[in-house]
Amino acid sequence: MMNKTAFTPTRTAKVSAVIGQEAPAGDGQHAGAGDSRALRALATDPRIVVLHGTLLSLVRRDGRDLTARQLTAFLSVYMDEHTHTVSSLAELLHISRPGVTRIMDRLVQFDLVSREEDREDRRRVLVRRTTRGAAFFRELVGIARVVAAEQDSQQAAVA
């Protein structure tokens, strides 16, 4: 069984490689002056600005919010071409199948996905897209595009 809270060194290395920095040394409680400058530089990365603006728009709008895990599972279902199962999502997200089941319970409750028994293998649970989920995905993409366009126009005005 997978430990759903563990942050393995492999993942840490991948995250550090993505941001181009090693994890800061120290107790992890307080950022020093050098760390603060590095964090400010990262905070101005256009991709982070778009991510922040998109999530901020989602939180500010009416309706229920999704957790990071729920949103990631939702996006995986809608962005990947193949049909996911609870097991494939557990593997992708590096969390247990019961953890994915809890995520799916919430996404099904919001009608963003549906679950269906696989006709070929009744032990497998297929995760399917829904009409409401597709509309939410289009809304999410639209928000991200607006935020990206605003970011582009702000950068053009500064330049």
C-alpha positions, -999 to 999 in steps of 0.1 A, spaced: 0 0 0 13 35 -9 19 60 18 -1 89 6 17 116 27 53 106 20 73 130 -1 100 108 -15 135 121 -25 127 112 -61 98 136 -61 119 163 -44 145 159 -71 119 162 -98 104 193 -82 138 209 -77 147 202 -113 115 218 -125 121 250 -106 158 249 -113 168 253 -76 177 230 -48 155 229 -18 167 256 7 189 244 36 179 250 72 150 242 94 124 250 67 107 275 91 120 308 79 134 321 46 166 341 47 172 373 27 187 353 -2 157 329 -1 133 358 -1 149 372 -33 148 338 -49 111 333 -39 102 368 -53 119 358 -86 100 325 -87 67 344 -79 71 365 -110 74 334 -133 46 339 -158 35 302 -153 32 307 -116 13 340 -121 -11 323 -144 -16 293 -120 -22 316 -91 -46 338 -110 -65 308 -123 -68 293 -88 -77 327 -73 -105 330 -98 -118 296 -90 -118 303 -53 -135 336 -57 -164 323 -79 -196 310 -66 -197 272 -61 -177 246 -43 -140 245 -44 -119 215 -53 -88 205 -33 -55 202 -52 -58 164 -54 -94 167 -67 -84 193 -93 -54 172 -104 -75 140 -107 -102 160 -126 -76 175 -150 -60 141 -155 -94 127 -166 -101 156 -189 -66 161 -204 -56 125 -210 -70 108 -241 -73 74 -226 -100 64 -201 -88 62 -165 -95 38 -138 -93 43 -101 -61 22 -102 -45 42 -130 -53 75 -112 -38 60 -80 -7 52 -99 -5 85 -116 -11 106 -85 10 83 -62 -18 78 -37 -37 48 -26 -68 35 -44 -90 43 -13 -76 79 -15 -86 81 -52 -120 66 -43 -126 95 -18 -116 120 -45 -139 103 -70 -167 104 -44 -165 142 -43 -161 146 -81 -191 124 -87 -211 143 -61 -203 175 -81 -212 157 -113 -177 164 -127 -170 127 -134 -190 95 -133 -179 59 -124 -188 29 -144 -181 -8 -140 -159 -21 -167 -180 -46 -187 -149 -66 -196 -135 -68 -160 -161 -61 -133 -133 -55 -108 -122 -23 -126 -140 10 -121 -138 33 -151 -138 71 -146 -158 89 -172 -163 125 -182 -196 142 -178 -214 171 -195 -211 192 -164 -174 183 -160 -167 192 -197 -183 226 -191 -162 231 -160 -131 221 -179 -139 247 -206 -145 273 -179 -112 265 -163 -93 268 -196 -111 300 -203 -101 315 -169 -65 304 -175 -65 320 -209 -78 353 -195 -53 353 -168 -25 345 -193 -36 373 -216 -37 398 -186 -2 387 -177 10 392 -213 -5 426 -215 10 436 -182 45 424 -193 41 443 -226 32 475 -207 63 472 -186 86 465 -216 
